[in-house]
Amino acid sequence: MGQAAGDEGRKSGDSRLLSVSAAYGGDPSCIGAARHLAVGFFAERQAVHGLPVSERAMGMTQLGVSELVTNAVKYAPGPVVLDLRISDGAVRVSVWDSDPVLPDVAATDPPSA
């Protein structure tokens, strides 16, 4: 299943709070689609709003989106909702999945000798 909400998502008119959301079916193809949405979101903010976005911010956001959506697809089969917000110079990435149980913090892998 593909993206259920358009790349337009919802956007706020407040220049201090810009956002976009998209819903996906939960199959592995949504991981790339979510990364694509993040890139498009930043590109539009730069072009339309003149908001500067560093390569570092773009890369870190893409990595975060990829990791969070991958975990949702892997551990909670079903719909996934991605929300990206820029507020006061910070980026917030939120991912909702269908699992009603919050994830546990896993122990880190021991260093290999």
Number of C-alpha atoms within 10 A of each C-alpha: 12 13 19 13 13 12 18 13 16 14 12 11 9 9 11 11 15 19 21 19 23 21 22 24 17 24 18 17 15 22 22 15 18 27 19 15 24 25 16 14 21 21 17 13 17 13 10 9 12 10 15 13 13 10 9 9 14 16 13 13 20 20 13 16 25 20 14 20 28 20 16 24 23 13 13 17 16 16 20 24 21 21 20 22 19 19 14 10 10 10 17 12 18 15 17 15 22 15 13 7 8 6 9 6 6 6 6 6 6 6 5 4 3
